[in-house]
Amino acid sequence: MEDLQIRHDLVIPGSALEESFARSGGPGGQHVNKTSSKVVLKLDLPAAGVFSEAQIERLRHRIPPRFQAQDGTLVIVTSEGERDQGRNREEARSKLAELLREALKRPKKRKRTKPTRASKERRIKAKKERGQRKQARQQKWD
């Protein structure tokens, strides 16, 4: 199997990918009953050897339902939208690449900001109004 390009600096070797085929479900008449057009694509992360421990950990946290084994070795993508096995194969590969691209993105660091003077004043004004409302209720029942 050929290598899978994820990003310009990340290429998964074809030896780490495992493809299997099955009969697709859903409508399609006789064609569905006799062709195995569904593609199941599995990725063995440790065998790929291109992911660091931090990246594997990020994948484990970002896409936990995709990990099949307890030790988190496999990511599975299926594709059965097309009648043609070749197109489903390409779709599964592009799905896997997109899934990994999104999951490996580093979250942006949050920049701490100070509240503006106007927002502080609005907050204090709202608190005072709430306090006055509660004070008015207290006076009703006394």
Steps between C-alpha positions, in 0.01 A plus 500: 500500500625850427598758761242747633591870509346672806695827501812614319710376794297187583472195274360167621671200341275260314621213719321655803166507315279194473208487259218252502188482288144394575158508344332834534160542659204705388326530165667400177320189384696207366823700487511524881454127536793399282775761538717588799520876456513601867853591611621468860831680551704436815810684616747342739646808675808338659586319175480827307794634698431859394305614807664625818366396840343844539322467165371152586373634833329792322335256258388283789330799666355661187357186332450240776219301334723426201749301706413135471755325719553563871854622441367748243672362196237524228304779339220378275328680214230345284357616171207352317340799332592409143427196284862480389762347730773726365307818577415370850867423548598858412220638718613292799860617455396865478271457806788354699736779391246768595423332833868489591562855375222638721592290803869594484436876491640666808241707685575870506636631826253722679613857545395636836316829472374748755134593510429849372391776733155507338452125550600532867251785544222298330571204726491712816184680384328164434607371843363812671169469311469135602576592861238777497244259351567250778493778761159609370371143540625490858311821584177357355498200733609675821 
